[in-house]
Amino acid sequence: MALAIEYDVTPDGEIELVALINAVEEDDDDPDGEAWLAWRRSHEDEGIGSVLVPPQELARMEATEDPAELRAIVERLVLADRQVKEAGG
């Protein structure tokens, strides 16, 4: 399974979770979600608020029942993604 996180950043710098998306196509042609991410980048915002969850982080998310730990994983992924994109990477 490939999981993607969609998020928005407010003008005040607050990050808002928009959606968690199973990014695997129905026929399993995109098991790592890269085709979905490429499609998402084709939108007007160029996918700036989208990040794929790496397999090891997805395993941690699936293994925990602690909401605080799950939130920390998501926040870490979003903040790292945002930092890279704001730096032009």
JOURJO-V875117 format. One line per field, one symbol per residue. ss: DSSP state (@ for helix, = for strand, . for the rest). phi: phi as a letter, one per 30 degrees, with the letter a starting at -180 (. if undefined). A space follows every 10 residues. Layout:
BEGIN
ss=???
phi=???
END
This chain:
BEGIN
ss=..=======. ....====== ==........ ...@@@@@@@ @........= ==..@@@@@@ @@@...@@@@ @@@@@@@@@@ @@@@@@...
phi=.ccbccbbcd edidccdcac bdcddecidb dciddddddd dddedhidcb bdddeddddd dddccceddd dddddddddd dddddddjc
END
